[in-house]
Amino acid sequence: MLLAQRALRNGDARVAALAAELGYGSESAFSTAFKRVVGESPQRYRARVRRKAVPIAGR
């Protein structure tokens, strides 16, 4: 899952492509495993970590 988290944080690959690259048989299987380990879906994780990484102007 660490590789998946890094790819979601830094890359632009679709979740289905990432799932295949990491050896999962389907996007659904990957998403279920990711959510079980990380606590949120891959898409929600990507959105959350990228929001935190964007500096807010004026702060």
N, CA, C, O and CB atoms as a CASP TS submission, in Angstrom:
PFRMAT TS
TARGET T0000
AUTHOR 0000-0000-0000
METHOD Language model
MODEL 1
PARENT N/A
ATOM      1  N   MET     1       0.819  -1.193   0.000  1.00  0.00           N
ATOM      2  CA  MET     1       0.000   0.000   0.000  1.00  0.00           C
ATOM      3  C   MET     1       0.863   1.257   0.000  1.00  0.00           C
ATOM      4  O   MET     1       0.422   2.315  -0.450  1.00  0.00           O
ATOM      5  CB  MET     1      -0.931  -0.002   1.199  1.00  0.00           C
ATOM      6  N   LEU     2       2.077   1.144   0.498  1.00  0.00           N
ATOM      7  CA  LEU     2       2.959   2.309   0.478  1.00  0.00           C
ATOM      8  C   LEU     2       3.257   2.751  -0.955  1.00  0.00           C
ATOM      9  O   LEU     2       3.303   3.947  -1.245  1.00  0.00           O
ATOM     10  CB  LEU     2       4.266   1.998   1.217  1.00  0.00           C
ATOM     11  N   LEU     3       3.459   1.783  -1.847  1.00  0.00           N
ATOM     12  CA  LEU     3       3.679   2.125  -3.257  1.00  0.00           C
ATOM     13  C   LEU     3       2.438   2.775  -3.854  1.00  0.00           C
ATOM     14  O   LEU     3       2.539   3.731  -4.624  1.00  0.00           O
ATOM     15  CB  LEU     3       4.061   0.873  -4.065  1.00  0.00           C
ATOM     16  N   ALA     4       1.290   2.263  -3.504  1.00  0.00           N
ATOM     17  CA  ALA     4       0.034   2.828  -3.998  1.00  0.00           C
ATOM     18  C   ALA     4      -0.148   4.243  -3.480  1.00  0.00           C
ATOM     19  O   ALA     4      -0.530   5.134  -4.238  1.00  0.00           O
ATOM     20  CB  ALA     4      -1.159   1.951  -3.582  1.00  0.00           C
ATOM     21  N   GLN     5       0.119   4.463  -2.204  1.00  0.00           N
ATOM     22  CA  GLN     5      -0.020   5.806  -1.642  1.00  0.00           C
ATOM     23  C   GLN     5       0.931   6.782  -2.322  1.00  0.00           C
ATOM     24  O   GLN     5       0.536   7.906  -2.631  1.00  0.00           O
ATOM     25  CB  GLN     5       0.239   5.785  -0.134  1.00  0.00           C
ATOM     26  N   ARG     6       2.157   6.382  -2.557  1.00  0.00           N
ATOM     27  CA  ARG     6       3.124   7.246  -3.227  1.00  0.00           C
ATOM     28  C   ARG     6       2.654   7.582  -4.640  1.00  0.00           C
ATOM     29  O   ARG     6       2.724   8.735  -5.065  1.00  0.00           O
ATOM     30  CB  ARG     6       4.506   6.576  -3.269  1.00  0.00           C
ATOM     31  N   ALA     7       2.178   6.575  -5.362  1.00  0.00           N
ATOM     32  CA  ALA     7       1.709   6.797  -6.733  1.00  0.00           C
ATOM     33  C   ALA     7       0.496   7.720  -6.757  1.00  0.00           C
ATOM     34  O   ALA     7       0.389   8.574  -7.636  1.00  0.00           O
ATOM     35  CB  ALA     7       1.364   5.461  -7.405  1.00  0.00           C
ATOM     36  N   LEU     8      -0.408   7.561  -5.813  1.00  0.00           N
ATOM     37  CA  LEU     8      -1.589   8.421  -5.764  1.00  0.00           C
ATOM     38  C   LEU     8      -1.224   9.854  -5.382  1.00  0.00           C
ATOM     39  O   LEU     8      -1.842  10.807  -5.856  1.00  0.00           O
ATOM     40  CB  LEU     8      -2.609   7.860  -4.773  1.00  0.00           C
ATOM     41  N   ARG     9      -0.240   9.995  -4.541  1.00  0.00           N
ATOM     42  CA  ARG     9       0.205  11.314  -4.090  1.00  0.00           C
ATOM     43  C   ARG     9       0.944  12.061  -5.195  1.00  0.00           C
ATOM     44  O   ARG     9       0.733  13.258  -5.391  1.00  0.00           O
ATOM     45  CB  ARG     9       1.104  11.179  -2.863  1.00  0.00           C
ATOM     46  N   ASN    10       1.813  11.350  -5.917  1.00  0.00           N
ATOM     47  CA  ASN    10       2.735  12.010  -6.842  1.00  0.00           C
ATOM     48  C   ASN    10       2.424  11.817  -8.316  1.00  0.00           C
ATOM     49  O   ASN    10       2.920  12.572  -9.152  1.00  0.00           O
ATOM     50  CB  ASN    10       4.098  11.529  -6.586  1.00  0.00           C
ATOM     51  N   GLY    11       1.622  10.834  -8.649  1.00  0.00           N
ATOM     52  CA  GLY    11       1.381  10.531 -10.054  1.00  0.00           C
ATOM     53  C   GLY    11      -0.019  10.889 -10.499  1.00  0.00           C
ATOM     54  O   GLY    11      -0.873  11.273  -9.700  1.00  0.00           O
ATOM     55  N   ASP    12      -0.231  10.753 -11.798  1.00  0.00           N
ATOM     56  CA  ASP    12      -1.533  11.057 -12.374  1.00  0.00           C
ATOM     57  C   ASP    12      -2.210   9.834 -12.979  1.00  0.00           C
ATOM     58  O   ASP    12      -3.201   9.962 -13.698  1.00  0.00           O
ATOM     59  CB  ASP    12      -1.389  12.123 -13.421  1.00  0.00           C
ATOM     60  N   ALA    13      -1.677   8.648 -12.690  1.00  0.00           N
ATOM     61  CA  ALA    13      -2.251   7.427 -13.255  1.00  0.00           C
ATOM     62  C   ALA    13      -3.660   7.213 -12.719  1.00  0.00           C
ATOM     63  O   ALA    13      -3.961   7.513 -11.563  1.00  0.00           O
ATOM     64  CB  ALA    13      -1.363   6.205 -12.933  1.00  0.00           C
ATOM     65  N   ARG    14      -4.506   6.692 -13.582  1.00  0.00           N
ATOM     66  CA  ARG    14      -5.858   6.342 -13.159  1.00  0.00           C
ATOM     67  C   ARG    14      -5.772   5.189 -12.165  1.00  0.00           C
ATOM     68  O   ARG    14      -4.824   4.404 -12.188  1.00  0.00           O
ATOM     69  CB  ARG    14      -6.754   5.961 -14.383  1.00  0.00           C
ATOM     70  N   VAL    15      -6.761   5.099 -11.303  1.00  0.00           N
ATOM     71  CA  VAL    15      -6.774   4.059 -10.269  1.00  0.00           C
ATOM     72  C   VAL    15      -6.759   2.672 -10.905  1.00  0.00           C
ATOM     73  O   VAL    15      -6.087   1.772 -10.400  1.00  0.00           O
ATOM     74  CB  VAL    15      -8.013   4.215  -9.358  1.00  0.00           C
ATOM     75  N   ALA    16      -7.481   2.486 -11.997  1.00  0.00           N
ATOM     76  CA  ALA    16      -7.515   1.177 -12.669  1.00  0.00           C
ATOM     77  C   ALA    16      -6.128   0.800 -13.185  1.00  0.00           C
ATOM     78  O   ALA    16      -5.723  -0.357 -13.071  1.00  0.00           O
ATOM     79  CB  ALA    16      -8.531   1.189 -13.837  1.00  0.00           C
ATOM     80  N   ALA    17      -5.399   1.754 -13.747  1.00  0.00           N
ATOM     81  CA  ALA    17      -4.055   1.489 -14.253  1.00  0.00           C
ATOM     82  C   ALA    17      -3.107   1.172 -13.095  1.00  0.00           C
ATOM     83  O   ALA    17      -2.265   0.281 -13.206  1.00  0.00           O
ATOM     84  CB  ALA    17      -3.532   2.695 -15.065  1.00  0.00           C
ATOM     85  N   LEU    18      -3.240   1.883 -12.014  1.00  0.00           N
ATOM     86  CA  LEU    18      -2.418   1.635 -10.837  1.00  0.00           C
ATOM     87  C   LEU    18      -2.701   0.248 -10.264  1.00  0.00           C
ATOM     88  O   LEU    18      -1.781  -0.471  -9.876  1.00  0.00           O
ATOM     89  CB  LEU    18      -2.667   2.713  -9.772  1.00  0.00           C
ATOM     90  N   ALA    19      -3.968  -0.116 -10.215  1.00  0.00           N
ATOM     91  CA  ALA    19      -4.349  -1.439  -9.720  1.00  0.00           C
ATOM     92  C   ALA    19      -3.678  -2.540 -10.544  1.00  0.00           C
ATOM     93  O   ALA    19      -3.127  -3.491  -9.988  1.00  0.00           O
ATOM     94  CB  ALA    19      -5.881  -1.607  -9.756  1.00  0.00           C
ATOM     95  N   ALA    20      -3.728  -2.406 -11.860  1.00  0.00           N
ATOM     96  CA  ALA    20      -3.113  -3.403 -12.741  1.00  0.00           C
ATOM     97  C   ALA    20      -1.598  -3.436 -12.549  1.00  0.00           C
ATOM     98  O   ALA    20      -0.996  -4.509 -12.507  1.00  0.00           O
ATOM     99  CB  ALA    20      -3.454  -3.104 -14.214  1.00  0.00           C
ATOM    100  N   GLU    21      -0.990  -2.259 -12.433  1.00  0.00           N
ATOM    101  CA  GLU    21       0.459  -2.168 -12.251  1.00  0.00           C
ATOM    102  C   GLU    21       0.905  -2.837 -10.954  1.00  0.00           C
ATOM    103  O   GLU    21       1.992  -3.411 -10.887  1.00  0.00           O
ATOM    104  CB  GLU    21       0.901  -0.708 -12.261  1.00  0.00           C
ATOM    105  N   LEU    22       0.075  -2.761  -9.941  1.00  0.00           N
ATOM    106  CA  LEU    22       0.408  -3.341  -8.638  1.00  0.00           C
ATOM    107  C   LEU    22      -0.025  -4.797  -8.504  1.00  0.00           C
ATOM    108  O   LEU    22       0.169  -5.409  -7.454  1.00  0.00           O
ATOM    109  CB  LEU    22      -0.229  -2.530  -7.542  1.00  0.00           C
ATOM    110  N   GLY    23      -0.612  -5.355  -9.567  1.00  0.00           N
ATOM    111  CA  GLY    23      -0.921  -6.780  -9.579  1.00  0.00           C
ATOM    112  C   GLY    23      -2.319  -7.170  -9.142  1.00  0.00           C
ATOM    113  O   GLY    23      -2.590  -8.354  -8.938  1.00  0.00           O
ATOM    114  N   TYR    24      -3.211  -6.208  -8.993  1.00  0.00           N
ATOM    115  CA  TYR    24      -4.590  -6.521  -8.620  1.00  0.00           C
ATOM    116  C   TYR    24      -5.371  -6.920  -9.863  1.00  0.00           C
ATOM    117  O   TYR    24      -5.114  -6.411 -10.953  1.00  0.00           O
ATOM    118  CB  TYR    24      -5.264  -5.314  -7.916  1.00  0.00           C
ATOM    119  N   GLY    25      -6.314  -7.822  -9.701  1.00  0.00           N
ATOM    120  CA  GLY    25      -7.109  -8.310 -10.817  1.00  0.00           C
ATOM    121  C   GLY    25      -8.144  -7.323 -11.311  1.00  0.00           C
ATOM    122  O   GLY    25      -8.622  -7.423 -12.441  1.00  0.00           O
ATOM    123  N   SER    26      -8.488  -6.373 -10.466  1.00  0.00           N
ATOM    124  CA  SER    26      -9.488  -5.380 -10.868  1.00  0.00           C
ATOM    125  C   SER    26      -9.318  -4.110 -10.039  1.00  0.00           C
ATOM    126  O   SER    26      -8.696  -4.119  -8.977  1.00  0.00           O
ATOM    127  CB  SER    26     -10.924  -5.945 -10.707  1.00  0.00           C
ATOM    128  N   GLU    27      -9.877  -3.037 -10.543  1.00  0.00           N
ATOM    129  CA  GLU    27      -9.884  -1.778  -9.803  1.00  0.00           C
ATOM    130  C   GLU    27     -10.648  -1.940  -8.493  1.00  0.00           C
ATOM    131  O   GLU    27     -10.256  -1.393  -7.462  1.00  0.00           O
ATOM    132  CB  GLU    27     -10.506  -0.651 -10.651  1.00  0.00           C
ATOM    133  N   SER    28     -11.734  -2.691  -8.545  1.00  0.00           N
ATOM    134  CA  SER    28     -12.558  -2.914  -7.360  1.00  0.00           C
ATOM    135  C   SER    28     -11.777  -3.636  -6.264  1.00  0.00           C
ATOM    136  O   SER    28     -11.849  -3.259  -5.094  1.00  0.00           O
ATOM    137  CB  SER    28     -13.805  -3.715  -7.729  1.00  0.00           C
ATOM    138  N   ALA    29     -11.035  -4.670  -6.642  1.00  0.00           N
ATOM    139  CA  ALA    29     -10.243  -5.414  -5.655  1.00  0.00           C
ATOM    140  C   ALA    29      -9.187  -4.511  -5.023  1.00  0.00           C
ATOM    141  O   ALA    29      -8.977  -4.544  -3.810  1.00  0.00           O
ATOM    142  CB  ALA    29      -9.571  -6.640  -6.310  1.00  0.00           C
ATOM    143  N   PHE    30      -8.525  -3.707  -5.850  1.00  0.00           N
ATOM    144  CA  PHE    30      -7.524  -2.778  -5.331  1.00  0.00           C
ATOM    145  C   PHE    30      -8.168  -1.753  -4.399  1.00  0.00           C
ATOM    146  O   PHE    30      -7.661  -1.505  -3.305  1.00  0.00           O
ATOM    147  CB  PHE    30      -6.802  -2.066  -6.485  1.00  0.00           C
ATOM    148  N   SER    31      -9.272  -1.163  -4.825  1.00  0.00           N
ATOM    149  CA  SER    31      -9.933  -0.135  -4.018  1.00  0.00           C
ATOM    150  C   SER    31     -10.385  -0.687  -2.675  1.00  0.00           C
ATOM    151  O   SER    31     -10.273  -0.008  -1.655  1.00  0.00           O
ATOM    152  CB  SER    31     -11.127   0.442  -4.769  1.00  0.00           C
ATOM    153  N   THR    32     -10.894  -1.913  -2.668  1.00  0.00           N
ATOM    154  CA  THR    32     -11.334  -2.541  -1.422  1.00  0.00           C
ATOM    155  C   THR    32     -10.152  -2.764  -0.484  1.00  0.00           C
ATOM    156  O   THR    32     -10.239  -2.471   0.708  1.00  0.00           O
ATOM    157  CB  THR    32     -12.042  -3.875  -1.710  1.00  0.00           C
ATOM    158  N   ALA    33      -9.056  -3.277  -1.017  1.00  0.00           N
ATOM    159  CA  ALA    33      -7.867  -3.515  -0.197  1.00  0.00           C
ATOM    160  C   ALA    33      -7.283  -2.195   0.303  1.00  0.00           C
ATOM    161  O   ALA    33      -6.883  -2.091   1.463  1.00  0.00           O
ATOM    162  CB  ALA    33      -6.808  -4.297  -0.998  1.00  0.00           C
ATOM    163  N   PHE    34      -7.234  -1.203  -0.559  1.00  0.00           N
ATOM    164  CA  PHE    34      -6.692   0.108  -0.172  1.00  0.00           C
ATOM    165  C   PHE    34      -7.519   0.699   0.958  1.00  0.00           C
ATOM    166  O   PHE    34      -6.969   1.189   1.945  1.00  0.00           O
ATOM    167  CB  PHE    34      -6.667   1.075  -1.382  1.00  0.00           C
ATOM    168  N   LYS    35      -8.828   0.655   0.818  1.00  0.00           N
ATOM    169  CA  LYS    35      -9.692   1.224   1.847  1.00  0.00           C
ATOM    170  C   LYS    35      -9.558   0.464   3.163  1.00  0.00           C
ATOM    171  O   LYS    35      -9.604   1.076   4.230  1.00  0.00           O
ATOM    172  CB  LYS    35     -11.147   1.213   1.381  1.00  0.00           C
ATOM    173  N   ARG    36      -9.395  -0.843   3.109  1.00  0.00           N
ATOM    174  CA  ARG    36      -9.236  -1.642   4.321  1.00  0.00           C
ATOM    175  C   ARG    36      -7.951  -1.253   5.060  1.00  0.00           C
ATOM    176  O   ARG    36      -7.942  -1.178   6.288  1.00  0.00           O
ATOM    177  CB  ARG    36      -9.221  -3.144   3.976  1.00  0.00           C
ATOM    178  N   VAL    37      -6.884  -1.009   4.324  1.00  0.00           N
ATOM    179  CA  VAL    37      -5.592  -0.700   4.933  1.00  0.00           C
ATOM    180  C   VAL    37      -5.464   0.779   5.314  1.00  0.00           C
ATOM    181  O   VAL    37      -4.999   1.107   6.406  1.00  0.00           O
ATOM    182  CB  VAL    37      -4.471  -1.083   3.983  1.00  0.00           C
ATOM    183  N   VAL    38      -5.876   1.659   4.412  1.00  0.00           N
ATOM    184  CA  VAL    38      -5.642   3.099   4.595  1.00  0.00           C
ATOM    185  C   VAL    38      -6.813   3.790   5.291  1.00  0.00           C
ATOM    186  O   VAL    38      -6.628   4.788   5.986  1.00  0.00           O
ATOM    187  CB  VAL    38      -5.387   3.764   3.245  1.00  0.00           C
ATOM    188  N   GLY    39      -8.003   3.259   5.101  1.00  0.00           N
ATOM    189  CA  GLY    39      -9.163   3.842   5.768  1.00  0.00           C
ATOM    190  C   GLY    39     -10.009   4.750   4.898  1.00  0.00           C
ATOM    191  O   GLY    39     -11.013   5.290   5.361  1.00  0.00           O
ATOM    192  N   GLU    40      -9.619   4.926   3.644  1.00  0.00           N
ATOM    193  CA  GLU    40     -10.414   5.714   2.701  1.00  0.00           C
ATOM    194  C   GLU    40     -10.116   5.225   1.292  1.00  0.00           C
ATOM    195  O   GLU    40      -9.109   4.557   1.058  1.00  0.00           O
ATOM    196  CB  GLU    40     -10.111   7.241   2.837  1.00  0.00           C
ATOM    197  N   SER    41     -10.990   5.559   0.364  1.00  0.00           N
ATOM    198  CA  SER    41     -10.826   5.098  -1.007  1.00  0.00           C
ATOM    199  C   SER    41      -9.604   5.747  -1.649  1.00  0.00           C
ATOM    200  O   SER    41      -9.165   6.807  -1.204  1.00  0.00           O
ATOM    201  CB  SER    41     -12.085   5.401  -1.829  1.00  0.00           C
ATOM    202  N   PRO    42      -9.049   5.125  -2.689  1.00  0.00           N
ATOM    203  CA  PRO    42      -7.896   5.714  -3.367  1.00  0.00           C
ATOM    204  C   PRO    42      -8.175   7.128  -3.893  1.00  0.00           C
ATOM    205  O   PRO    42      -7.321   8.006  -3.776  1.00  0.00           O
ATOM    206  CB  PRO    42      -7.468   4.821  -4.513  1.00  0.00           C
ATOM    207  N   GLN    43      -9.337   7.351  -4.459  1.00  0.00           N
ATOM    208  CA  GLN    43      -9.658   8.674  -5.002  1.00  0.00           C
ATOM    209  C   GLN    43      -9.764   9.715  -3.892  1.00  0.00           C
ATOM    210  O   GLN    43      -9.283  10.838  -4.044  1.00  0.00           O
ATOM    211  CB  GLN    43     -10.968   8.620  -5.796  1.00  0.00           C
ATOM    212  N   ARG    44     -10.385   9.350  -2.792  1.00  0.00           N
ATOM    213  CA  ARG    44     -10.502  10.279  -1.669  1.00  0.00           C
ATOM    214  C   ARG    44      -9.123  10.565  -1.073  1.00  0.00           C
ATOM    215  O   ARG    44      -8.817  11.705  -0.724  1.00  0.00           O
ATOM    216  CB  ARG    44     -11.450   9.709  -0.587  1.00  0.00           C
ATOM    217  N   TYR    45      -8.297   9.531  -0.959  1.00  0.00           N
ATOM    218  CA  TYR    45      -6.931   9.707  -0.459  1.00  0.00           C
ATOM    219  C   TYR    45      -6.163  10.683  -1.343  1.00  0.00           C
ATOM    220  O   TYR    45      -5.535  11.617  -0.843  1.00  0.00           O
ATOM    221  CB  TYR    45      -6.194   8.351  -0.394  1.00  0.00           C
ATOM    222  N   ARG    46      -6.212  10.467  -2.659  1.00  0.00           N
ATOM    223  CA  ARG    46      -5.497  11.340  -3.604  1.00  0.00           C
ATOM    224  C   ARG    46      -5.951  12.789  -3.444  1.00  0.00           C
ATOM    225  O   ARG    46      -5.122  13.695  -3.355  1.00  0.00           O
ATOM    226  CB  ARG    46      -5.724  10.869  -5.063  1.00  0.00           C
ATOM    227  N   ALA    47      -7.243  13.004  -3.408  1.00  0.00           N
ATOM    228  CA  ALA    47      -7.770  14.369  -3.280  1.00  0.00           C
ATOM    229  C   ALA    47      -7.331  15.015  -1.966  1.00  0.00           C
ATOM    230  O   ALA    47      -6.947  16.184  -1.941  1.00  0.00           O
ATOM    231  CB  ALA    47      -9.302  14.358  -3.369  1.00  0.00           C
ATOM    232  N   ARG    48      -7.391  14.250  -0.883  1.00  0.00           N
ATOM    233  CA  ARG    48      -7.036  14.805   0.430  1.00  0.00           C
ATOM    234  C   ARG    48      -5.561  15.170   0.518  1.00  0.00           C
ATOM    235  O   ARG    48      -5.226  16.265   0.969  1.00  0.00           O
ATOM    236  CB  ARG    48      -7.381  13.814   1.529  1.00  0.00           C
ATOM    237  N   VAL    49      -4.674  14.274   0.097  1.00  0.00           N
ATOM    238  CA  VAL    49      -3.244  14.563   0.234  1.00  0.00           C
ATOM    239  C   VAL    49      -2.803  15.667  -0.714  1.00  0.00           C
ATOM    240  O   VAL    49      -1.876  16.415  -0.402  1.00  0.00           O
ATOM    241  CB  VAL    49      -2.421  13.306  -0.020  1.00  0.00           C
ATOM    242  N   ARG    50      -3.443  15.779  -1.850  1.00  0.00           N
ATOM    243  CA  ARG    50      -3.075  16.851  -2.777  1.00  0.00           C
ATOM    244  C   ARG    50      -3.590  18.196  -2.293  1.00  0.00           C
ATOM    245  O   ARG    50      -2.937  19.217  -2.508  1.00  0.00           O
ATOM    246  CB  ARG    50      -3.616  16.559  -4.175  1.00  0.00           C
ATOM    247  N   ARG    51      -4.749  18.218  -1.643  1.00  0.00           N
ATOM    248  CA  ARG    51      -5.246  19.461  -1.073  1.00  0.00           C
ATOM    249  C   ARG    51      -4.290  19.984  -0.011  1.00  0.00           C
ATOM    250  O   ARG    51      -4.028  21.185   0.069  1.00  0.00           O
ATOM    251  CB  ARG    51      -6.641  19.259  -0.479  1.00  0.00           C
ATOM    252  N   LYS    52      -3.771  19.071   0.803  1.00  0.00           N
ATOM    253  CA  LYS    52      -2.842  19.460   1.863  1.00  0.00           C
ATOM    254  C   LYS    52      -1.519  19.956   1.303  1.00  0.00           C
ATOM    255  O   LYS    52      -0.862  20.791   1.923  1.00  0.00           O
ATOM    256  CB  LYS    52      -2.595  18.293   2.799  1.00  0.00           C
ATOM    257  N   ALA    53      -1.121  19.458   0.142  1.00  0.00           N
ATOM    258  CA  ALA    53       0.162  19.799  -0.438  1.00  0.00           C
ATOM    259  C   ALA    53       0.159  21.160  -1.142  1.00  0.00           C
ATOM    260  O   ALA    53       1.226  21.726  -1.377  1.00  0.00           O
ATOM    261  CB  ALA    53       0.573  18.730  -1.405  1.00  0.00           C
ATOM    262  N   VAL    54      -1.004  21.686  -1.476  1.00  0.00           N
ATOM    263  CA  VAL    54      -1.086  22.959  -2.194  1.00  0.00           C
ATOM    264  C   VAL    54      -0.998  24.094  -1.179  1.00  0.00           C
ATOM    265  O   VAL    54      -1.857  24.223  -0.307  1.00  0.00           O
ATOM    266  CB  VAL    54      -2.408  23.057  -3.029  1.00  0.00           C
ATOM    267  N   PRO    55       0.043  24.915  -1.297  1.00  0.00           N
ATOM    268  CA  PRO    55       0.161  26.031  -0.363  1.00  0.00           C
ATOM    269  C   PRO    55      -0.937  27.078  -0.599  1.00  0.00           C
ATOM    270  O   PRO    55      -1.309  27.352  -1.740  1.00  0.00           O
ATOM    271  CB  PRO    55       1.545  26.680  -0.492  1.00  0.00           C
ATOM    272  N   ILE    56      -1.434  27.641   0.462  1.00  0.00           N
ATOM    273  CA  ILE    56      -2.468  28.644   0.372  1.00  0.00           C
ATOM    274  C   ILE    56      -1.799  30.019   0.304  1.00  0.00           C
ATOM    275  O   ILE    56      -0.990  30.362   1.166  1.00  0.00           O
ATOM    276  CB  ILE    56      -3.449  28.547   1.576  1.00  0.00           C
ATOM    277  N   ALA    57      -2.137  30.803  -0.722  1.00  0.00           N
ATOM    278  CA  ALA    57      -1.526  32.111  -0.920  1.00  0.00           C
ATOM    279  C   ALA    57      -1.796  33.014   0.283  1.00  0.00           C
ATOM    280  O   ALA    57      -2.899  33.033   0.830  1.00  0.00           O
ATOM    281  CB  ALA    57      -2.053  32.764  -2.210  1.00  0.00           C
ATOM    282  N   GLY    58      -0.783  33.750   0.675  1.00  0.00           N
ATOM    283  CA  GLY    58      -0.944  34.695   1.751  1.00  0.00           C
ATOM    284  C   GLY    58      -0.745  34.128   3.145  1.00  0.00           C
ATOM    285  O   GLY    58      -0.913  34.845   4.131  1.00  0.00           O
ATOM    286  N   ARG    59      -0.390  32.850   3.244  1.00  0.00           N
ATOM    287  CA  ARG    59      -0.163  32.254   4.567  1.00  0.00           C
ATOM    288  C   ARG    59       1.278  31.872   4.732  1.00  0.00           C
ATOM    289  O   ARG    59       1.664  31.355   5.780  1.00  0.00           O
ATOM    290  CB  ARG    59      -1.050  31.032   4.780  1.00  0.00           C
TER
END
